Amino acid sequence: MNYTTIEKQGISISTIGFGTNAVGGHNLYENLNEEEGKELVRVALNNGVTLIDTADAYGPGRSEELVGEVLQSFPRDQYILATKGARTLNDQGELSINNSPAYLRSACEASLRRLGLDYIDIYYIHFPELGASLEFAVAELVKLKQEGKIRAIGISNVTLEQLKEANSTGDIDVVQLEYNMLNRNIETEILPYCIDHQIAVVAYGPLAFGILGGKYTKELKLDAGDWRNSVDLFKEGNLEANLSKVEKLKEIAAKKDTTVGNLAIAWLLAQKGITAVIPGGKNTNQILENFKASEVTLTAKDLAEIEEII
């Protein structure tokens, strides 16, 4: 495993983290086994991963509870815990977005209780709320930081303009965004902004939610309740084109004696401005395989060949 630093706060993290939306995220996945989920967190921590990423929306709340149970068995300096707030259940039982300072404070304190921690290393505003002031929201997180309840301030799923507003006082330390070989939207504006302002970038969805795992075929049919039905990468026409690229990427992966999934993670880590990636996983074999990406080195020639494909 390789390690790096969240520059503005000097927090050391593994370049490959572990995303825990499938650990207790019963509202996202069906038939999750909680004991197996907890074991995945243990496996990650026992194999060099120090960045564990969750959110209060996973479960909702259950992922934090399960992750917190596992963390009690590990020294506090062995892991960096990241979680997210700003999503709340509305009267219809649906998750809505709330960026009010009062709600973010209550959400952070609720996460601390579920996790069983005295402080959270990285606390993200999960989604920006339309019409709400990100400047006021971040100001509340600054107060939480001053109180010792969080160490680094993050924001996720933002546009460039939203990020600029949130960072108007220079307090954003980390931004978490979807980024992978098949979705490179952040490269044009957001990534350069983060580089210029010393903001760490953590990429989620590094395997394009399974497409870059290399096991899907053009006959793939998602279940009606699968949340990926709303993802453009899986839409009819897009999926077929993406899978064609994957077949070509497999040839490069074979030459590097690795998998296309590990090639995808290694490619991300080779991009300027990317601090870490957080693949998930539903079983031990998946997450152990993901961690092997840290052993893959891509040359300039490799990167050029990949660029031609994607």
N, C-alpha and C positions, 0 to 999 in steps of 0.2 A: 504494500500500500504506500502511496505517496501522500505527502502532506503539504499544506500551503497555509496562508494567513489571510484573514479578513483584515485588510490593510489598515483601515481607520481605527480599529479597536485592538489590533494585535492579537486576535483570537486565532489559535492554530486549529485547523480542521483537516480531516482526510479529504482528498480531492474527489473521492467517490464516497457518497453518503448512502443512507438507506431511507427511502420514503415509505412511510407506514400507513398509507391509506387503506391497504388490505389487511392491516392489523386492527381489527375491531371496527372497520368501516362498513358496518352492516347496511348503511344507507347507500353505499356505492357498489357493493358486491354481495352476491347471494352465497349462502352456505359456507360462511367463514368459520373456521375452527379457532377459537380464541387461544387455546393452549398452543396450537401450532403457530399462531401469530406471535405469541410471546417468544417462542423458541427462535423464530426468525430474527428478532431483535437481539437475542443472546448470541446467535451465530454471527451476526454482523459485528457486534462489539468484541467478540472473541477472535475475529479475523482482521483486526486492524482498523475497522471503521470507527471513527469518532463522531461523525456528524449524523445524528438521528433527527429526522424531520417528521413532524406530525401536524395536526390542526384540530381545533375544537369542533370543526364541521364534520370530521370523520367519526361517524357513529350515530348521531353526534355525541361527542365527548368520550365515547367508549375507547377510541384509539389512545387518547391521552391516559386514560385510566390503566389500560393494559401496558402501555409503554412505561408508565410510572412504576408499575409493579416490578418490572424487570430492572429498571434503573436502580432500585433500592439495593440490589445485590452487587452493584459496581461502584468503585470509588468515584467520587464526584468529579475528579480531575481527569477521568478516563473518557469522558464523552462531552460533546457539545449538543445541547438539546435546543432544537428550533421548533417553535409552534406558531400558529396563526390564529388571529381573531378577526372579528368584524362581520361574522355571519350569525344570524339568530333565527330561531323558529318563530314564524308568524302564527296568526290565529288559525290558519289552515294546516298547520303542521309542516309548512314548507320553509326551506332556508331562504331568508332574505338578507340584505346587506345593511349594516348599521355602522357608520363611521363616527358616531357622536363620541366626544371625549369621555363622557360618563359611561357609555356602553363599553368602550374599549378598555377602560379601567376595570370595570366589573368582569369583563371577559378574561382579561389577563389574570386577575385574582382567582377566578374560577379555574383557569387552566393550572395555576400553581397548586391549587388544592387537589385537582384530579391527578396531577403528575407527582404530587408529594414532594415538591421541591421548594427551596427557599428563593430561588431565582431562576429565570429562563435566560439562556445564553443569547438566543436570537428570537425576537418577537416581531412577527410580520403583521401588517394590515393585509388581510387575505385578498380582499377585493375592494376597489374604490367604490364609494356610494355616489350615484349620480346626484349632483347638486350639493353635496356635502363638502365642507372645507377640509381638504387634506392637510392644510397648514395647521388648523386647530387640532386635527387628529394626531399629527406628529408631535405637536407641542405637549399633548397629554402623555405620549410615550416618552418624551424627554423627561417629564416629571417622574414617571415610573423608573426610568433609568437612574435619575438622581437619587431615588429612594432605594436603589439596589435591587429592584424586582426584575429588571432586565439588564442585559449587558450591551446588546447591539440592537439597533432599530432597523427593521426591514419593511419592505412593501412588495406586493406581488400583483401580477396580472394588470399592469398599468400601461398606458400609452406614454409617449414621450412627454406630452404636455402635463399629464397627471404626475409623472415622476418629477418634472421640474417644479411643480407646485409643492409636492411633498418635500422636496429637497431645497426649498427656498431659503432655509436657514442653514443648509449644509449638514443636517442631522441624519440623513439616510446613510446607513452603513452597508446595507445589503439589499439587492433586489432579486426576487425569484421569478423567473419567466419560463414559459415553454420555449424550448429551443432544441432542434434536432436536425438531422440531415435533410428532412423533408419539410420542415417548417423553419425558415431562416429569416422570418420577418424582423427580428430584433437587430439584424446586422446593419441595416441602413442608418438608423438614427439612435436607438436606445443604447446599443452596445458602445458606440463611440462616445456617447455622453457619459456613460458609466466609467469608461477608461479615463476620460478627461477629469472626472470628479472623484476618482479613487473609490468608487462604489463597487463592492464585490458583486459578482453575478453568479447565482446558483441556477443551473438549468434543470428544469423538471421535464418529464416526458422524453428522456434521451433516446428511448427506443420507439418513439412515435406510437406509444401506447400499444406496443406489440408488433407493429408492422415490421420494424427493424430487428425483431427477434429472429426472423428468418424462417419461421414455421408456418406462416399463413400462406394459403393459396388463393387464387382468384375465385374459388368457390366459397370463400368465407361468408357466412351469414351470421350476423350478430343477433343475439336474442332481442326480443322486442324491448325488454327493460334495460338493456345495456346502455350505459351513459355515453358510450363512444358513438352511438348512432347520431349524435349531434356534432361530432367532430368532422370537419371538412375532409381530413385525410382518408376517412372511411366512406365518403359519399361515392355513389356509383360513378364510375369513370375515373375518379381520383384514385380509388383503391387499386384498380387494375394497373394504372400508370405507376403508382408507387411500388407495387410488387414487382413490376418489370425492372425497376431500378435496383431493388433488393437482389434480384437474381444476378445482376452484373456486379454488385458489391460483394456477393459471395465469392466471386472469382478472386477479387483482391484479398479478401479475408483468408481464402485458402492458401494464397501465396505467402501470407504472413503467419500461417499456421495458427489461425484464430477463428473465431466465429464472427458472423456479420454483426451480431449484437455488440461484441467487444470492440469491433472496428468502429461502430457508431459512437460508443462512449469515448474511445481513444481519440476519435476525430474531434469531438466536442472539446476535450481537454487540450487539444492542440490549437484551438482557436484563441486568438488574442482577446484578453478581457474575461475569459471564463475562469472562475475560481474553483467551482466544484460542480458535480452533477449528482442528482439523487434518483437513481433508478429504484424501482420498488421490487416486488417479487411476492409470489404466493407460496413458494416452497423453497426448501434449503438449497436444492440444486441450482435453482434460478439465481439466487442471490450470490452463491459462491462463484458461479460462472461469471456474473457481472463484475465481481471484484478482480477477476483475471485481466480485465481491461487495463489495469495499472501496469501490466507487464508489456503492453503493446506499444512499440515505438514506431511512429510514422515519419518517413522521410519526406523531403520536398517532392520527390517523384511520386510517392504514394498519394500525397495530398492533391497533387495535380491530376492524377488518374481518378481520384474520387470526385474532384470538382467537375471533371468532364461528364461523369455519370449523373451527378445530382444537380 
